[in-house]
Amino acid sequence: MLDLTQLRSFVCVAQMGSFTLAAERLEVGQSTVSQHVRRLEDAIGRRLFARDTHKVVLTADGEALLGHAQEMLNIESQVQALFRESLRGELRLGVSEDFVTSRLPGVLEDFTRAHPSLDLQLTVALSGTLYEMLDNGEIDLVLAKRRLGDPRGRLVYREPLVWLARDPDRVAATRPLPLIAFPPPSVTRGIAFETLSRHQIPWRIVCTCGSLSGLTAAARAGMGVLVQPRSMAPGGLKEISDDILPALEDVEFVLVPRKGADAALVTALSEEILRKVGSLRA
């Protein structure tokens, strides 16, 4: 019989592409994650990951196992929820603007169905604004972006930022570079500005909007360049290659609870987000 703890480590490494990041997300040591994967490989007699100094990728056998492993872990969660008392109380969740349009419905659907007595209040805003609201006690749990090196929060996943435009060749050659950006405080805005300044590329803001739908409309109209996490790139826009504009740093999506928030509610929703986001990214 396959060990669910070993399967959980295997799935997390596959999702994160790194033993180190998987260990951080699971809140265990890297050696523990490595041991889980090694024992799982021994149990099924197949190698699941190909490793080198730069990356970790699934082997063909790992790809074959991944879907089944996720199904087993999902069944475990469903069984636990079946016999778990429905949560009650109020939980105020803050989610960054760009995450909402792409992933939030899938994250919340199962959770609200399993806990109909829970009053879940949702606030959608820029990551910087959400952190300010968290500090002011206005939100109990934040799902938002952080820059690399920022220690706050529990890692959900990491991915690269990319430059996007309707007509990359035409727009990227324009100087000063026309930028479409969230207003401050915005993580992506700050990274874009710093990257362009570091490479001495002149720029100007042609559109500022707190709504991703507004920024997307401007980008689809050909007004300029938009920065977004790669997996959240809106349709109708093309990624601009690194040989045209300099590469942007990665961002990390994290969960940050408010000190003093109801631990049971925060933990339950955090675990659901970690599980659901992982299945959406697989």
C-alpha positions as CSV (number, residue, x, y, z in Angstrom):
1,M,0.0,0.0,0.0
2,L,1.3,3.4,-0.9
3,D,2.0,5.8,2.0
4,L,0.0,9.1,1.8
5,T,2.7,11.1,3.5
6,Q,5.2,10.0,0.9
7,L,2.7,10.7,-1.9
8,R,2.1,14.2,-0.5
9,S,5.9,15.0,-0.6
10,F,6.1,13.6,-4.1
11,V,3.2,15.7,-5.4
12,C,4.6,18.8,-3.7
13,V,8.0,18.4,-5.3
14,A,6.4,17.9,-8.7
15,Q,4.3,21.1,-8.3
16,M,7.2,23.2,-7.0
17,G,9.9,21.8,-9.2
18,S,12.2,21.8,-6.2
19,F,12.9,19.8,-3.1
20,T,13.8,22.9,-1.2
21,L,10.6,24.8,-2.0
22,A,8.5,21.7,-1.4
23,A,10.1,21.3,2.1
24,E,9.3,25.0,2.8
25,R,5.7,24.6,1.7
26,L,5.2,21.4,3.7
27,E,7.1,22.9,6.7
28,V,9.5,20.0,7.1
29,G,13.2,19.6,6.4
30,Q,14.5,19.0,2.9
31,S,16.0,15.7,4.0
32,T,12.6,14.5,5.1
33,V,11.1,15.3,1.7
34,S,14.0,13.5,0.0
35,Q,13.5,10.5,2.2
36,H,9.8,10.3,1.5
37,V,10.5,10.4,-2.3
38,R,13.2,7.9,-2.1
39,R,11.1,5.5,-0.1
40,L,8.2,5.9,-2.5
41,E,10.6,5.1,-5.4
42,D,11.8,2.0,-3.5
43,A,8.2,0.9,-2.9
44,I,7.1,1.1,-6.6
45,G,10.5,0.2,-8.0
46,R,10.7,3.1,-10.4
47,R,12.6,6.4,-10.5
48,L,10.2,9.4,-10.3
49,F,12.4,12.4,-10.7
50,A,15.4,13.3,-12.9
51,R,17.7,15.5,-11.0
52,D,20.6,17.8,-12.0
53,T,22.2,20.9,-10.5
54,H,19.6,23.2,-12.0
55,K,16.2,21.6,-11.8
56,V,14.0,18.7,-10.8
57,V,11.7,17.2,-13.5
58,L,9.4,14.2,-13.5
59,T,10.4,11.0,-15.3
60,A,7.8,9.3,-17.5
61,D,7.0,7.0,-14.5
62,G,6.6,10.1,-12.3
63,E,4.2,11.7,-14.8
64,A,2.2,8.4,-14.8
65,L,2.0,8.4,-11.0
66,L,1.2,12.1,-10.5
67,G,-2.5,12.1,-11.5
68,H,-3.2,9.0,-9.4
69,A,-1.3,10.4,-6.4
70,Q,-3.4,13.6,-6.5
71,E,-6.6,11.6,-6.7
72,M,-5.6,9.6,-3.6
73,L,-4.8,12.8,-1.7
74,N,-8.0,14.4,-2.8
75,I,-10.0,11.4,-1.6
76,E,-8.2,11.6,1.7
77,S,-9.2,15.2,2.1
78,Q,-12.8,14.5,1.2
79,V,-13.1,11.7,3.7
80,Q,-11.6,13.9,6.4
81,A,-14.1,16.6,5.5
82,L,-17.0,14.2,5.7
83,F,-16.3,13.4,9.3
84,R,-15.1,16.8,10.4
85,E,-17.5,19.2,12.1
86,S,-18.4,22.1,9.8
87,L,-16.6,25.2,10.8
88,R,-18.5,28.2,12.3
89,G,-17.6,31.8,12.8
90,E,-16.3,34.6,10.6
91,L,-13.1,34.6,8.5
92,R,-12.0,37.6,6.4
93,L,-9.9,36.6,3.4
94,G,-7.9,39.1,1.3
95,V,-6.8,38.0,-2.1
96,S,-4.6,39.8,-4.6
97,E,-6.3,41.2,-7.7
98,D,-4.5,39.1,-10.3
99,F,-5.2,35.8,-8.5
100,V,-8.9,36.4,-8.4
101,T,-9.7,36.2,-12.1
102,S,-7.7,33.0,-12.7
103,R,-7.9,30.7,-9.7
104,L,-10.2,31.9,-6.9
105,P,-13.4,30.2,-7.9
106,G,-11.8,26.8,-7.8
107,V,-10.1,27.5,-4.5
108,L,-13.3,28.6,-2.7
109,E,-16.0,26.3,-4.2
110,D,-15.2,23.1,-2.2
111,F,-14.4,25.0,1.0
112,T,-17.7,27.0,1.2
113,R,-19.7,23.8,0.3
114,A,-18.0,21.9,3.1
115,H,-18.5,24.7,5.7
116,P,-21.9,26.3,4.9
117,S,-22.1,27.8,8.5
118,L,-18.9,29.8,8.0
119,D,-19.2,33.5,7.2
120,L,-16.4,34.0,4.7
121,Q,-15.8,37.6,3.7
122,L,-13.7,38.4,0.7
123,T,-11.6,41.5,0.0
124,V,-9.9,41.9,-3.4
125,A,-7.0,44.4,-3.6
126,L,-3.4,44.9,-4.5
127,S,-0.9,42.8,-2.5
128,G,0.6,45.9,-0.8
129,T,-2.9,47.1,0.2
130,L,-3.8,43.7,1.6
131,Y,-0.7,43.7,3.8
132,E,-1.6,47.1,5.1
133,M,-5.1,45.9,5.9
134,L,-3.7,42.8,7.6
135,D,-1.4,45.0,9.8
136,N,-4.5,47.1,10.7
137,G,-6.5,44.1,11.8
138,E,-9.0,44.4,8.9
139,I,-8.2,41.0,7.4
140,D,-7.6,37.6,9.0
141,L,-5.8,35.8,6.2
142,V,-4.0,37.2,3.1
143,L,-3.2,35.3,-0.2
144,A,-0.9,37.6,-2.0
145,K,2.4,38.1,-3.8
146,R,5.7,38.8,-2.1
147,R,9.1,39.6,-3.5
148,L,12.0,37.1,-3.3
149,G,13.7,37.4,0.1
150,D,10.6,38.6,1.9
151,P,10.3,36.3,4.9
152,R,6.6,36.8,5.7
153,G,4.0,34.2,5.0
154,R,3.8,30.5,4.1
155,L,4.8,29.7,0.5
156,V,2.1,28.5,-1.8
157,Y,4.1,28.6,-5.1
158,R,6.6,30.6,-7.0
159,E,6.6,31.6,-10.7
160,P,8.2,34.1,-13.1
161,L,6.9,37.5,-14.0
162,V,6.7,38.2,-17.7
163,W,6.3,41.2,-20.0
164,L,3.1,41.0,-22.1
165,A,1.8,43.0,-25.1
166,R,-0.6,42.7,-28.0
167,D,2.2,43.4,-30.5
168,P,5.4,42.7,-28.7
169,D,7.9,43.7,-31.4
170,R,6.2,47.1,-32.0
171,V,5.6,48.1,-28.4
172,A,8.9,46.8,-27.0
173,A,10.8,48.9,-29.5
174,T,9.1,52.1,-28.5
175,R,11.0,54.6,-26.3
176,P,10.2,55.5,-23.7
177,L,8.6,52.1,-23.1
178,P,4.9,52.5,-22.6
179,L,3.9,50.7,-19.4
180,I,0.5,49.6,-18.2
181,A,0.6,49.1,-14.4
182,F,-1.3,48.8,-11.1
183,P,-1.1,51.8,-8.9
184,P,1.3,51.8,-5.9
185,P,1.7,49.8,-3.7
186,S,2.1,47.1,-6.3
187,V,4.7,44.3,-6.3
188,T,4.7,43.9,-10.1
189,R,4.9,47.7,-10.6
190,G,7.9,48.0,-8.3
191,I,9.8,45.1,-10.0
192,A,9.1,46.5,-13.5
193,F,10.4,49.9,-12.6
194,E,13.5,48.6,-10.9
195,T,14.3,46.2,-13.8
196,L,14.0,49.0,-16.4
197,S,16.0,51.4,-14.3
198,R,18.8,48.9,-13.8
199,H,19.1,48.3,-17.6
200,Q,18.7,52.1,-18.3
201,I,15.6,51.7,-20.4
202,P,13.4,54.8,-20.3
203,W,9.7,54.3,-19.6
204,R,6.5,56.1,-19.1
205,I,3.1,55.1,-17.6
206,V,0.3,55.1,-20.2
207,C,-2.4,53.5,-18.1
208,T,-2.8,53.0,-14.3
209,C,-5.8,51.0,-13.0
210,G,-6.5,49.0,-9.8
211,S,-8.4,46.4,-11.8
212,L,-6.8,43.7,-13.8
213,S,-9.7,43.8,-16.3
214,G,-8.9,47.5,-16.9
215,L,-5.2,46.8,-17.4
216,T,-6.0,43.9,-19.7
217,A,-8.3,46.1,-21.8
218,A,-5.5,48.7,-22.3
219,A,-3.0,46.0,-23.2
220,R,-5.4,44.4,-25.7
221,A,-5.9,47.8,-27.2
222,G,-2.2,48.0,-27.9
223,M,-1.4,50.8,-25.6
224,G,1.7,49.3,-24.0
225,V,3.3,46.6,-22.0
226,L,1.8,44.8,-19.0
227,V,3.6,42.7,-16.3
228,Q,1.9,39.6,-14.9
229,P,2.8,36.2,-13.5
230,R,3.2,33.8,-16.4
231,S,0.4,31.5,-15.5
232,M,-2.0,34.5,-15.2
233,A,-1.3,36.0,-18.5
234,P,-4.6,37.3,-20.0
235,G,-5.8,35.9,-23.3
236,G,-5.0,38.0,-26.4
237,L,-1.5,39.0,-25.1
238,K,1.9,37.6,-26.1
239,E,4.9,37.2,-23.9
240,I,7.9,39.4,-24.8
241,S,11.2,37.4,-24.9
242,D,14.2,38.1,-22.8
243,D,16.3,39.2,-25.8
244,I,13.8,42.1,-26.3
245,L,13.2,43.2,-22.7
246,P,15.3,42.2,-19.6
247,A,14.1,39.2,-17.6
248,L,12.0,40.0,-14.5
249,E,12.5,38.3,-11.2
250,D,10.1,35.7,-9.9
251,V,7.4,36.4,-7.4
252,E,6.0,34.1,-4.7
253,F,2.4,33.7,-3.7
254,V,2.1,33.3,0.1
255,L,-0.5,32.9,2.8
256,V,-0.1,35.3,5.7
257,P,-2.4,35.1,8.8
258,R,-3.2,37.9,11.2
259,K,-1.9,37.5,14.7
260,G,-4.8,36.6,16.9
261,A,-7.0,35.3,14.1
262,D,-9.0,32.1,14.8
263,A,-6.4,29.4,14.3
264,A,-8.8,26.6,13.3
265,L,-10.5,28.7,10.6
266,V,-7.2,30.0,9.2
267,T,-5.6,26.6,9.1
268,A,-8.6,25.0,7.4
269,L,-8.7,27.6,4.7
270,S,-4.9,27.7,4.3
271,E,-4.8,23.9,3.8
272,E,-7.6,24.0,1.2
273,I,-5.9,26.7,-0.7
274,L,-2.6,24.8,-0.7
275,R,-4.3,21.6,-1.9
276,K,-6.5,23.3,-4.5
277,V,-3.9,25.6,-6.0
278,G,-1.6,22.6,-6.3
279,S,-4.2,20.6,-8.3
280,L,-4.9,23.6,-10.5
281,R,-1.2,24.1,-11.4
282,A,-0.6,20.4,-12.0
